[in-house]
Amino acid sequence: MYGYAVSRKWNFSIDEHDKLVAALNPLRPSVCISPLPQFVRKALKSVSQQVPASCVDLFGLEPRLLDALMPFQHDGVCFGISRGGRVMFADDMGLGKTIQALGVAAYYRKEWPMLVVTPSSVRYSWANAIERWVGSVNTADITVVGSGRDHFDGAEVVIMSYDLLSRRAKEILDHNFRVVILDESHMIKSFKAARYKAASPIMKNAKRVMLLSGTPALSRPSELYTQISGIDRSLFPSFQDYGVRYCAGKQHPWGWDFSGSSNMEELQIILESKLMIRRLKSQVLHQLPAKQRTTVILDPTSVQSGTKAMEAAARQLGLKTLKGAEKHGALIQFFAETACAKLKAVSEYIKELLESDKKFLVFAHHRVMMDKLCDTCDNANCRYIRIDGKTTGELKQNLVTKFQTCDDVRIAILSITAANAGITLTAAHLVVFAELFWNPGILVQAEDRVHRIGQEDCVMVQYLVAKGTADDYIWPLVQSKLEVLSKAGLSKDSFSIVDSTYQKGSQQESIMNYFNELGDNNEDPTEEPSTKKLKV
C-alpha cells in the first residue's frame, strides 16, 4: 500500500482570507469549509498596526539595568514596550523574567506607583531586585506589605502576596496603581478564586500590566483565559467563544465542558503576536552562563529570629572573653539556632517550588532542617530521596539512580557535608541551599553535583538567606573568601556577582572573625573539637 498525506497545510495572508473562502465555495458540499471566526481575523489583522519590537529604543533606560540585559532579555523588554506595557513573560524558569519586567516598568517610570503581587516567599527578593536594578528608587520608597495592618500610603512601589491582595482588594484598587506586575500569574488561573476576583479590576484599571509565569497554563488552555483577559479584554469576546475554539468545548445536558484543547497552533500564533513572549532554555542556551547564582531573601515574618534562644546564642557569641573550645561551641550554637529559625520560611518556599514540575536538589546541614524538608515533601505527596551522613555507599548509589531515572522522584534532599562529592545528579538543573556553609569550596562542590559532564542545561543555584540570623555573617564571608581564591587563580567560581544586602555593625566584628576562622578550616566545624584546635 502506498503512503499518502493525511493532512496538508498552506500559508496565506490574513488579508486574503475572504477571497480564499469565496474561491473555495464552489467545492461545497463535497468539501467542508470552516472560515476563521471573526475575532480571530480581527486579532491577526490588528498585528500589522502594532509597533515592531525591533523599532523600540531603550535609550534612557538606567545604565545598570540596560547593561545587565542579555540579548534575548533585551528583546523581551522591547517586545513588552511594543505591546504598550501589557504583556506576558512566559519564558522558562531561570531566563530572567524579573529583570525583563523591571525593564518595561522602568521605561514607564513616570507613571508609577507600581504594584508587585508575588508569592509571599519571594516578596523581599523582589524588593532587592528593584533596589539593585532601578537605581532611581530609594529603599524608603519600597513598601513590602506583610500583614493586613501594614500601610502603604505614599509608597512608589508596593509588594504584597496574593493572599493579602485578596484581603485588601478594595484598598489597593482605590490606590490607583498604574503599573502592575503579577509574578507567577498562573495563580489567578481560576475564575472562582478570590485571587482572580481581586486582581481582575486592578489589572483593568492599570495602564501597564505584566504577567510572569514559566507555566502560564499548568494543564489546560482554559486556565490561560483569565491571564489573557487581564492583559487584553478585547482579544476574545467571551470565555465561551474562547473555550469552543481552543478548549474543544462541548455542550452536555449538564452544561459546557471546556477541559480539552483544540487549535493550539492558532492560539499560540495569536498570543505570541499580541501579548506573550516565550523562550525555552534550549533556544537561548548559548547566551546563558553555565551557572547562575541568586539569593532568595526569606520572608522575615516566617523567620523566627527574635526567639530567646536566638538572642541568647548571638549574645553569647559576642562575648570577648570566649576562647578556644568555648568560642567554637558558641558559634556552632548560633548556627544551629539559625537552622531552627529558618524552618518555617524554608518550608514555605519549598512548597511553592513543588507547584512546578521541575526536579531539583535541596542542600541542608542540620538534621532538623533535613527532617523538615522531608516532612514538607511528604505533606505535598511528592516523592524524594534523602542522602545524609547515615546513608551507606550502596544505598546512596541506588538513590542516585532512582533520582536520575524516575520522573516522579522530583526532589533530592542532601546533606551539604555528606553529599557534596562523589555523586552525579544531572537530571536536575536547579540547586537550592536551605542553609549556608562557611567553606565556599564545599558549596561549589555541592553545586557541581548538577553542573557536570552530561548536563546540557544552564544550572540555577539559589541560596535561601534569612536576615537577623547567622546568614548575615556567613554569606558575605563566602563571597569574600571565593573572591580571594578567584583573584589568585585558584578558583574559577565567584559569588561576587550575586546581589547581597547584608551589612555588619562594628560591634559585630568579632562574630565575623569567628566565621573567618572556620572558613580556613576544611573539616566539618560541627564536630566536637576534641582533637583539633581553632586558631584564636
Salt bridges, closest charged atoms under 4 A:
GLU16 OE1 - LYS19 NZ 3.42
ASP18 OD1 - HIS17 ND1 3.07
ASP18 OD1 - ARG41 NH1 3.35
ASP91 OD1 - ARG279 NE 2.85
ASP92 OD1 - ARG278 NH2 3.96
GLU111 OE2 - LYS207 NZ 3.94
GLU111 OE2 - ARG208 NH2 2.67
GLU156 OE1 - ARG109 NH1 2.66
GLU171 OE2 - ARG168 NH2 2.83
ASP174 OD2 - LYS170 NZ 2.98
GLU184 OE1 - HIS186 NE2 3.71
GLU223 OE2 - LYS189 NZ 3.99
GLU265 OE2 - LYS9 NZ 2.76
GLU266 OE1 - ARG245 NH2 2.73
ASP299 OD2 - ARG123 NH2 2.28
ASP371 OD1 - ARG386 NH1 2.77
ASP388 OD2 - ARG367 NH1 3.64
ASP388 OD2 - ARG386 NE 3.03
ASP408 OD2 - ARG383 NH1 2.80
GLU435 OE1 - HIS366 ND1 2.66
GLU447 OE1 - LYS291 NZ 2.95
GLU447 OE2 - ARG293 NE 2.86
ASP448 OD1 - LYS291 NZ 3.00
ASP448 OD1 - HIS451 ND1 3.39
ASP457 OD2 - HIS429 ND1 3.48
ASP471 OD2 - LYS342 NZ 2.86
ASP493 OD1 - LYS291 NZ 3.36
ASP493 OD1 - ARG293 NH2 3.02
GLU517 OE2 - LYS327 NZ 3.56
ASP520 OD1 - LYS481 NZ 2.68
GLU523 OE1 - LYS532 NZ 3.94
ASP524 OD1 - HIS365 NE2 3.89
